[in-house]
Structure formats: C-alpha cells, structure tokens
Amino acid sequence: MPSAKHLWHRRNALAIVLIVLAGIALATFFLDSDEKNQVKVDDVSGRGLACLITDPAEATTSSAGDLTWQVMREEAPGQKANVQRLDLPLEGPASPHVASLLNRRCDLIISTGSRANSAVRESAERNPTKRFAAVDPSGAGFPSNVSAISGDADAIRRGVRDQIKLLHANG
C-alpha cells in the first residue's frame, strides 16, 4: 500500500500536469494571431448608421431631441438605415461622447442642444470626412461638413428626413 507521502506527491504531480496543459491550451488560444483565423465583427447589413446625441438638460415636452429621434426612427426602415440615440449626462463635457459615436462608426451624427452642438462643431473640425447635422444650432462658424437644421417642427422634420435620405444615398 502506498504511503501518504507517496499519494500526496502523486496528487501534486497530477495537479501540476493539468495546470501546465491548461496553460498551454490558453496560451495557444490567446496567442494565435493568424489574421485569417480571426473573426472580424462588423455591420454586414449594408445599412448606414445615423446617431443622435442630445442634451436632456435642455429637454422640454416638445424638445427638438425627441422630435428628431421620432423622425429618425420613422425614416430609418424606409431608407434602410440603422439609428442610435445617446443622451448626454446632465453634467460634464460632451466631446468624449461624440468621439464614442465616431468610434461606433456612425455615418451621420445629428446633435440637439447647445452642449451637443458645440461638441459636434469641435468634432467636425477634427473629422472633415464625417457627416454631421446640428438641430437648432446657435452661433456661426460650423464647418462645411455640418448641416444646420432649424425652424419650426415641420422644418426640423424635413431637415432630419433629408439627412437620413442622404445617408442612404451616400451609403
């Protein structure tokens, strides 16, 4: 009969072998950098992506943000577009949130509210090949890749629809 010390060594040896094999398996899995074997995740729908960034601090019952979002959702299926909405936090800078929409590969970023519009102005200057639209922009000096949408509710509806149609035409 094997001694207790012999059984202890056997169990430890078995545990060490299992740990080494698991480590080799994990290393092989994570270190395999052969690009042809990697799965690339991307939007394969062929649809353009329109993103809304809005400032809830400026929202009212008939806010431009809610109206814009409503029109985007209504227009998207007919134009074969996907839409996303991002509401800014009540405080803090807006630019990082616009950058996150750029990282999501939004083809069009529409902004409502002064903080969102200001951040879009800054991002448009740094990203001249991207398309932006600002609803009810205040001030002048928007770059040429920012379309201004302003006026009453009907004008905003038309402007947002036109932007979504352009997204499809350019996508």
PAGU-797866 format. One record per residue: residue number from 1; z, y, x of N, C-alpha, C in turn; residue in three letters. Coordinates in nm, 4 decimals, padded with zeros to 6 digits. Each point is the difference from the previous one (the first is absolute). Layout:
BEGIN
NUM Z Y X Z Y X Z Y X ALA
...
This chain:
BEGIN
1 00.0000 -00.1165 00.0847 00.0000 00.1165 -00.0847 00.0000 00.1236 00.0899 MET
2 -00.0903 00.0993 -00.0345 -00.0069 00.1195 00.0837 00.1262 00.0844 -00.0136 PRO
3 00.0317 00.0662 00.1065 00.1192 00.0842 -00.0001 -00.0278 00.1316 -00.0738 SER
4 00.1078 00.0690 -00.0350 -00.0120 00.1273 -00.0705 -00.0735 00.1006 00.0864 ALA
5 00.0240 -00.0051 00.1301 -00.0661 00.0920 00.0910 -00.1503 -00.0271 00.0034 LYS
6 -00.0380 -00.1288 -00.0031 -00.1399 -00.0386 00.0020 -00.0700 00.0478 -00.1290 HIS
7 00.0664 -00.0146 -00.1163 -00.0571 00.0460 -00.1280 -00.0151 00.1521 -00.0012 LEU
8 00.0973 00.0688 00.0579 -00.0069 00.1459 00.0039 -00.1211 00.0454 00.0807 TRP
9 -00.0259 -00.0658 00.1161 -00.1150 00.0335 00.0834 -00.1304 -00.0314 -00.0720 HIS
10 -00.0011 -00.1087 -00.0730 -00.1198 -00.0396 -00.0744 -00.0330 00.1029 -00.1090 ARG
11 00.1011 00.0418 -00.0741 -00.0207 00.0999 -00.1062 -00.0470 00.1326 00.0592 ARG
12 00.0619 00.0428 00.1093 -00.0415 00.1243 00.0642 -00.1430 -00.0096 00.0527 ASN
13 -00.0352 -00.1132 00.0582 -00.1355 -00.0187 00.0515 -00.1013 00.0071 -00.1141 ALA
14 00.0325 -00.0640 -00.1119 -00.0892 00.0031 -00.1159 -00.0125 00.1432 -00.0547 LEU
15 00.1107 00.0715 -00.0069 -00.0023 00.1381 -00.0484 -00.0833 00.0886 00.0924 ALA
16 00.0144 -00.0186 00.1300 -00.0758 00.0794 00.0969 -00.1490 -00.0288 -00.0139 ILE
17 -00.0367 -00.1253 -00.0153 -00.1412 -00.0367 -00.0166 -00.0569 00.0641 -00.1268 VAL
18 00.0748 -00.0039 -00.1102 -00.0469 00.0598 -00.1251 -00.0148 00.1516 00.0128 LEU
19 00.0933 00.0637 00.0671 -00.0076 00.1448 00.0199 -00.1210 00.0359 00.0853 ILE
20 -00.0245 -00.0748 00.1062 -00.1147 00.0267 00.0864 -00.1307 -00.0191 -00.0770 VAL
21 -00.0100 -00.1056 -00.0787 -00.1214 -00.0226 -00.0789 -00.0214 00.1103 -00.1044 LEU
22 00.1067 00.0429 -00.0633 -00.0107 00.1089 -00.0974 -00.0437 00.1292 00.0695 ALA
23 00.0537 00.0253 00.1174 -00.0384 00.1188 00.0763 -00.1467 -00.0036 00.0393 GLY
24 -00.0486 -00.1148 00.0423 -00.1412 -00.0135 00.0367 -00.0881 00.0227 -00.1229 ILE
25 00.0397 -00.0573 -00.1132 -00.0780 00.0166 -00.1229 -00.0049 00.1474 -00.0413 ALA
26 00.1141 00.0681 00.0044 00.0030 00.1413 -00.0366 -00.0804 00.0849 00.0976 LEU
27 00.0121 -00.0267 00.1269 -00.0745 00.0756 00.1001 -00.1499 -00.0189 -00.0201 ALA
28 -00.0416 -00.1214 -00.0270 -00.1418 -00.0268 -00.0243 -00.0481 00.0758 -00.1230 THR
29 00.0820 00.0001 -00.1035 -00.0374 00.0678 -00.1244 -00.0116 00.1505 00.0197 PHE
30 00.0982 00.0612 00.0643 00.0031 00.1453 00.0116 -00.0842 00.0542 00.1148 PHE
31 -00.0228 -00.0779 00.1017 -00.0734 00.0503 00.1152 -00.1489 -00.0297 -00.0051 LEU
32 -00.0456 -00.0716 -00.1021 -00.1420 -00.0290 -00.0132 -00.0708 00.1281 -00.0412 ASP
33 -00.0632 00.0670 00.0953 -00.0624 00.1294 -00.0289 -00.1512 -00.0108 -00.0096 SER
34 -00.0499 -00.1181 -00.0218 -00.1432 -00.0193 -00.0150 -00.0443 00.0695 -00.1288 ASP
35 -00.0752 00.1102 00.0145 -00.0339 00.0828 -00.1154 -00.0789 -00.0752 -00.1052 GLU
36 -00.0814 -00.0959 00.0393 -00.0800 -00.0704 -00.1004 00.0866 -00.0867 -00.0906 LYS
37 00.1221 -00.0302 00.0431 00.0903 -00.0789 -00.0822 00.0944 00.0850 -00.0835 ASN
38 00.0002 00.1300 00.0220 00.0905 00.0865 -00.0731 -00.0608 00.0384 -00.1340 GLN
39 00.0837 00.0055 -00.0996 -00.0433 00.0410 -00.1327 00.0078 00.1515 -00.0074 VAL
40 -00.1083 00.0633 -00.0357 -00.0030 00.1456 -00.0169 00.0177 00.0287 -00.1485 LYS
41 00.1020 00.0783 -00.0321 00.0248 00.0362 -00.1380 -00.0598 00.1376 -00.0230 VAL
42 -00.0832 00.0102 -00.1006 -00.0638 00.1258 -00.0313 -00.0349 -00.0008 -00.1475 ASP
43 -00.0317 00.1149 -00.0521 -00.0423 00.0091 -00.1390 -00.1430 -00.0499 -00.0067 ASP
44 -00.0193 -00.1112 -00.0649 -00.1337 -00.0571 -00.0108 -00.0617 00.0273 -00.1364 VAL
45 00.0644 00.0846 -00.0784 -00.0501 00.0272 -00.1343 -00.1243 00.0879 00.0020 SER
46 -00.0222 00.0712 00.1102 -00.1119 00.0924 00.0051 00.0259 00.1285 -00.0771 GLY
47 00.1207 00.0183 -00.0456 00.0363 00.1182 -00.0771 00.0557 00.1076 00.0924 ARG
48 -00.0275 00.1242 -00.0345 00.0606 00.1101 00.0718 00.1450 00.0146 -00.0426 GLY
49 00.0796 00.0618 00.0840 00.1419 00.0200 -00.0298 00.0301 00.1485 -00.0074 LEU
50 00.0424 00.0441 -00.1188 00.0418 00.1390 -00.0206 00.1516 00.0014 -00.0126 ALA
51 00.0645 00.0876 00.0753 00.1457 00.0065 00.0022 00.0468 00.1376 -00.0438 CYS
52 00.1003 00.0014 -00.0842 00.0601 00.1246 -00.0474 00.1346 00.0179 00.0677 LEU
53 00.0232 00.1186 00.0547 00.1325 00.0349 00.0509 00.0456 00.1220 -00.0783 ILE
54 00.1163 -00.0121 -00.0607 00.0464 00.1054 -00.0893 00.1453 00.0341 00.0289 THR
55 00.0381 00.1188 -00.0370 00.1352 00.0491 00.0254 00.0786 00.0011 -00.1306 ASP
56 00.0883 -00.0977 -00.0218 00.0746 -00.0048 -00.1262 00.0958 00.1175 -00.0178 PRO
57 00.0308 00.0710 00.1072 00.0877 00.1169 -00.0115 -00.0673 00.1098 -00.0823 ALA
58 -00.1316 -00.0032 -00.0067 -00.0740 00.1011 -00.0746 -00.0502 -00.0517 -00.1338 GLU
59 00.0408 -00.1203 -00.0371 -00.0511 -00.0612 -00.1225 00.0608 00.0649 -00.1241 ALA
60 -00.0835 00.0123 -00.0995 00.0436 00.0435 -00.1324 -00.0531 -00.1021 -00.1001 THR
61 00.0250 00.0206 -00.1262 -00.0479 -00.0965 -00.0988 -00.1516 -00.0091 -00.0024 THR
62 -00.0683 00.1053 00.0361 -00.1463 -00.0029 00.0038 -00.0477 00.0283 00.1426 SER
63 00.0565 -00.0672 00.0954 -00.0278 00.0311 00.1401 -00.1406 -00.0416 00.0414 SER
64 -00.0512 00.0707 00.0988 -00.1311 -00.0321 00.0558 00.0007 -00.1387 00.0627 ALA
65 00.1143 -00.0402 00.0562 00.0098 -00.1329 00.0610 -00.0189 -00.1108 -00.1024 GLY
66 00.0674 00.0114 -00.1137 -00.0133 -00.1031 -00.1036 -00.1398 -00.0002 -00.0598 ASP
67 -00.0562 00.1183 -00.0221 -00.1359 00.0092 -00.0533 -00.1003 -00.0612 00.0981 LEU
68 00.0138 00.0340 00.1264 -00.0896 -00.0533 00.1030 00.0095 -00.1515 00.0048 THR
69 00.1225 -00.0527 -00.0030 00.0202 -00.1446 00.0053 -00.0615 -00.0677 -00.1223 TRP
70 00.0153 00.0602 -00.1160 -00.0574 -00.0557 -00.1221 -00.1523 -00.0097 00.0122 GLN
71 -00.0626 00.1058 00.0459 -00.1457 00.0008 00.0139 -00.0445 -00.1011 00.1060 VAL
72 00.0725 -00.0076 00.1102 -00.0353 -00.0969 00.1051 00.0035 -00.1423 -00.0550 MET
73 00.1051 -00.0322 -00.0748 00.0124 -00.1353 -00.0564 -00.1085 -00.0275 -00.1034 ARG
74 -00.0354 00.0996 -00.0787 -00.1044 -00.0182 -00.1005 -00.1377 -00.0168 00.0646 GLU
75 -00.0269 00.0760 00.1032 -00.1313 00.0033 00.0628 -00.0245 -00.1168 00.0951 GLU
76 00.1041 -00.0520 00.0615 -00.0143 -00.1002 00.1062 -00.0790 -00.1244 -00.0412 ALA
77 00.0295 -00.0649 -00.1128 -00.0733 -00.1232 -00.0318 -00.1508 00.0216 -00.0153 PRO
78 -00.0386 00.1060 -00.0676 -00.1424 00.0269 -00.0199 -00.0726 00.0366 00.1283 GLY
79 00.0724 00.0528 00.0951 -00.0598 00.0401 00.1279 00.0235 -00.1032 00.1093 GLN
80 00.0576 -00.1126 -00.0370 00.0301 -00.1069 00.0968 00.0808 00.0540 00.1173 LYS
81 00.1090 00.0673 -00.0351 00.0894 00.0577 00.1006 00.1413 -00.0534 -00.0221 ALA
82 00.0754 -00.0061 00.1055 00.1429 -00.0310 -00.0078 00.0761 00.1310 00.0176 ASN
83 00.1143 00.0109 -00.0670 00.0800 00.1225 00.0107 00.1444 -00.0353 00.0327 VAL
84 00.0641 00.0891 00.0735 00.1420 -00.0132 00.0331 00.0647 00.1367 -00.0150 GLN
85 00.1303 -00.0025 -00.0286 00.0751 00.1256 -00.0138 00.1224 -00.0050 00.0899 ARG
86 00.0269 00.1118 00.0654 00.1188 00.0127 00.0817 00.0697 00.1297 -00.0395 LEU
87 00.1220 -00.0096 -00.0498 00.0801 00.1178 -00.0317 00.0846 00.0346 00.1215 ASP
88 -00.0079 00.1240 00.0419 00.0798 00.0444 00.1145 00.1486 -00.0072 -00.0331 LEU
89 00.0841 -00.0236 00.1009 00.1442 00.0145 -00.0221 00.0305 00.1466 -00.0333 PRO
90 00.1120 00.0239 -00.0637 00.0327 00.1363 -00.0435 00.0171 00.0959 00.1167 LEU
91 00.0376 -00.0505 00.1162 00.0187 00.0854 00.1168 -00.0690 -00.0620 00.1204 GLU
92 -00.0243 00.0827 00.0969 -00.0573 -00.0486 00.1249 -00.1475 00.0332 00.0120 GLY
93 -00.0536 -00.0243 00.1180 -00.1408 00.0337 00.0248 -00.0943 -00.0952 -00.0747 PRO
94 -00.1158 00.0523 -00.0349 -00.0990 -00.0795 -00.0732 -00.1046 -00.0614 00.0928 ALA
95 -00.0207 00.0586 00.1176 -00.1056 -00.0469 00.0900 00.0086 -00.1478 00.0352 SER
96 00.1196 -00.0552 00.0272 00.0042 -00.1434 00.0310 -00.0488 -00.0876 -00.1163 PRO
97 00.0169 00.0494 -00.1211 -00.0433 -00.0778 -00.1155 -00.1516 00.0042 -00.0157 HIS
98 -00.0604 00.1127 00.0335 -00.1461 00.0065 00.0004 -00.0532 -00.0922 00.1098 VAL
99 00.0663 -00.0007 00.1148 -00.0408 -00.0890 00.1093 00.0076 -00.1463 -00.0449 ALA
100 00.1004 -00.0340 -00.0797 00.0102 -00.1389 -00.0470 -00.1178 -00.0350 -00.0906 SER
101 -00.0486 00.0968 -00.0775 -00.1176 -00.0255 -00.0842 -00.1248 -00.0178 00.0860 LEU
102 -00.0101 00.0756 00.1074 -00.1111 -00.0191 00.0929 00.0070 -00.1386 00.0637 LEU
103 00.1213 -00.0446 00.0324 00.0168 -00.1333 00.0574 -00.0332 -00.1099 -00.0995 ASN
104 00.0142 00.0285 -00.1281 -00.0382 -00.0966 -00.1045 -00.1506 -00.0018 -00.0216 ARG
105 -00.0682 00.0858 00.0723 -00.1456 00.0107 -00.0059 -00.0511 00.0527 -00.1333 ARG
106 00.0703 00.0983 -00.0518 -00.0474 00.0668 -00.1212 -00.1307 00.0711 00.0333 CYS
107 -00.1006 -00.0191 -00.0837 -00.1286 00.0665 00.0199 00.0043 00.1440 -00.0496 ASP
108 00.0886 00.0260 -00.0945 00.0177 00.1327 -00.0575 00.1487 00.0196 -00.0251 LEU
109 00.0530 00.1130 00.0427 00.1401 00.0328 -00.0275 00.0015 00.1266 -00.0846 ILE
110 00.0576 -00.0123 -00.1191 00.0127 00.1129 -00.0911 00.1466 00.0423 00.0004 ILE
111 00.0246 00.1307 00.0096 00.1376 00.0491 00.0046 00.0265 00.0965 -00.1142 SER
112 00.1249 -00.0014 -00.0471 00.0456 00.0994 -00.0977 00.1366 00.0502 00.0441 THR
113 00.0245 00.1273 -00.0202 00.1270 00.0595 00.0410 -00.0141 00.0676 00.1344 GLY
114 00.0767 00.1048 00.0200 -00.0175 00.0817 00.1208 00.0302 -00.0760 00.1292 SER
115 00.1059 -00.0835 00.0012 00.0306 -00.0743 00.1244 -00.1099 -00.1009 00.0320 ARG
116 -00.0465 -00.0706 -00.1024 -00.1060 -00.0992 00.0214 -00.1300 00.0691 00.0412 ALA
117 -00.0342 00.1103 -00.0666 -00.1224 00.0723 00.0347 00.0055 00.0546 00.1421 ASN
118 00.1152 00.0500 00.0412 00.0154 00.0509 00.1358 -00.0173 -00.1125 00.1024 SER
119 00.0582 -00.1149 -00.0284 -00.0124 -00.1149 00.0908 -00.1446 -00.0494 00.0058 ALA
120 -00.0691 00.0041 -00.1128 -00.1414 -00.0399 -00.0028 -00.0831 00.0969 00.0837 VAL
121 00.0301 00.1285 -00.0095 -00.0721 00.0986 00.0815 00.0148 -00.0350 00.1490 ARG
122 00.1223 -00.0261 00.0438 00.0247 -00.0344 00.1407 -00.0711 -00.1293 00.0392 GLU
123 00.0091 -00.1017 -00.0850 -00.0627 -00.1290 00.0317 -00.1512 00.0098 00.0011 SER
124 -00.0561 00.0802 -00.0900 -00.1454 00.0163 -00.0049 -00.0521 00.0642 00.1274 ALA
125 00.0760 00.0926 00.0552 -00.0408 00.0633 00.1256 -00.0039 -00.1013 00.1134 GLU
126 00.0940 -00.0944 00.0002 00.0062 -00.1013 00.1061 -00.0926 -00.1197 -00.0270 ARG
127 -00.0490 -00.0117 -00.1230 -00.0840 -00.1144 -00.0381 -00.1253 00.0504 -00.0723 ASN
128 -00.0907 00.0628 00.0726 -00.1147 00.0646 -00.0648 -00.0987 -00.0959 -00.0668 PRO
129 00.0078 -00.1293 00.0288 -00.0928 -00.0943 -00.0622 00.0566 -00.0604 -00.1289 THR
130 00.1243 00.0290 -00.0306 00.0625 -00.0504 -00.1226 -00.0217 00.0986 -00.1137 LYS
131 00.0027 -00.0535 -00.1236 -00.0172 00.0847 -00.1182 00.1344 00.0244 -00.0664 ARG
132 00.0219 00.1259 -00.0383 00.1219 00.0413 -00.0674 -00.0370 00.0881 -00.1183 PHE
133 00.0909 00.0069 -00.0953 -00.0128 00.0959 -00.1101 00.1398 00.0518 -00.0299 ALA
134 00.0098 00.1291 -00.0282 00.1286 00.0622 -00.0314 -00.0081 00.0586 -00.1408 ALA
135 00.0934 -00.0413 -00.0857 00.0041 00.0501 -00.1372 00.0881 00.1246 -00.0037 VAL
136 -00.0530 00.1057 -00.0576 00.0677 00.1298 -00.0084 00.0498 00.0468 00.1366 ASP
137 -00.0905 00.0059 00.0987 00.0443 00.0444 00.1331 00.0314 00.1483 -00.0004 PRO
138 00.1001 00.0364 00.0748 00.0316 00.1424 00.0142 -00.0352 00.0408 00.1420 SER
139 -00.0448 00.1200 00.0133 -00.0349 00.0491 00.1324 -00.1420 -00.0381 00.0373 GLY
140 -00.0452 00.0576 00.1065 -00.1355 -00.0257 00.0478 00.0079 -00.0795 00.1284 ALA
141 -00.1136 -00.0307 00.0523 -00.0039 -00.0634 00.1307 -00.0020 -00.1517 -00.0011 GLY
142 -00.0426 -00.0617 -00.1095 -00.0134 -00.1444 00.0011 -00.1253 -00.0372 00.0778 PHE
143 00.0061 -00.1058 00.0795 -00.1190 -00.0447 00.0731 -00.1097 -00.0456 -00.0973 PRO
144 -00.1203 -00.0140 00.0509 -00.1142 -00.0344 -00.0853 00.0084 -00.1410 -00.0578 SER
145 00.0836 -00.0857 00.0546 00.0128 -00.1358 -00.0537 00.1061 -00.0095 -00.1093 ASN
146 00.0486 00.1156 -00.0474 00.0944 00.0049 -00.1118 -00.0684 00.0681 -00.1174 VAL
147 -00.0131 -00.0712 -00.1113 -00.0555 00.0590 -00.1223 00.1154 00.0562 -00.0817 SER
148 -00.0170 00.1228 -00.0462 00.1022 00.0631 -00.0838 -00.0305 -00.0298 -00.1462 ALA
149 00.1023 -00.0428 -00.0725 -00.0120 -00.0261 -00.1434 00.1018 00.0894 -00.0684 ILE
150 -00.0475 00.0933 -00.0806 00.0950 00.0897 -00.0657 -00.0527 00.0399 -00.1364 SER
151 00.0869 00.0617 -00.0771 -00.0364 00.0456 -00.1329 00.0907 -00.0621 -00.1046 GLY
152 -00.0478 -00.0004 -00.1228 00.0787 -00.0590 -00.1080 -00.0094 -00.1529 00.0068 ASP
153 00.0623 -00.0652 -00.0963 00.0056 -00.1466 00.0007 -00.1394 -00.0624 -00.0016 ALA
154 -00.0927 00.0570 -00.0782 -00.1359 -00.0544 -00.0053 -00.0708 00.0139 00.1342 ASP
155 00.0205 00.1120 00.0670 -00.0624 00.0208 00.1315 00.0569 -00.0985 00.1024 ALA
156 00.1298 -00.0240 -00.0085 00.0607 -00.0968 00.0923 -00.0546 -00.1399 -00.0293 ILE
157 -00.0105 -00.0363 -00.1270 -00.0576 -00.1312 -00.0354 -00.1405 -00.0153 00.0578 ARG
158 -00.0834 00.1012 -00.0198 -00.1381 -00.0059 00.0513 -00.0010 -00.0101 00.1522 ARG
159 00.0827 00.0798 00.0656 00.0032 -00.0014 00.1463 00.0430 -00.1340 00.0565 GLY
160 00.1029 -00.0599 -00.0603 00.0471 -00.1313 00.0477 -00.1066 -00.1062 -00.0267 VAL
161 -00.0616 00.0036 -00.1188 -00.1081 -00.0957 -00.0305 -00.1129 00.0114 00.1015 ARG
162 -00.0382 00.1222 00.0314 -00.1081 00.0208 00.0971 00.0367 -00.0578 00.1365 ASP
163 00.1240 00.0179 00.0416 00.0433 -00.0540 00.1294 -00.0041 -00.1530 00.0010 GLN
164 00.0433 -00.0624 -00.1094 -00.0034 -00.1467 -00.0078 -00.1448 -00.0495 -00.0002 ILE
165 -00.0890 00.0719 -00.0697 -00.1428 -00.0384 -00.0008 -00.0593 00.0116 00.1396 LYS
166 00.0365 00.1052 00.0727 -00.0487 00.0146 00.1377 00.0521 -00.1106 00.0888 LEU
167 00.1209 -00.0434 -00.0262 00.0575 -00.1109 00.0770 -00.0873 -00.1229 -00.0135 LEU
168 -00.0409 -00.0292 -00.1215 -00.0860 -00.1162 -00.0248 -00.1385 00.0194 00.0621 HIS
169 -00.0529 00.1209 -00.0113 -00.1334 00.0266 00.0522 -00.0038 -00.0092 00.1522 ALA
170 00.1112 00.0408 00.0642 00.0044 -00.0023 00.1463 00.0554 -00.1301 00.0557 ASN
171 00.0560 -00.0861 -00.0860 00.0644 -00.1237 00.0451 -00.0893 -00.1113 00.0162 GLY
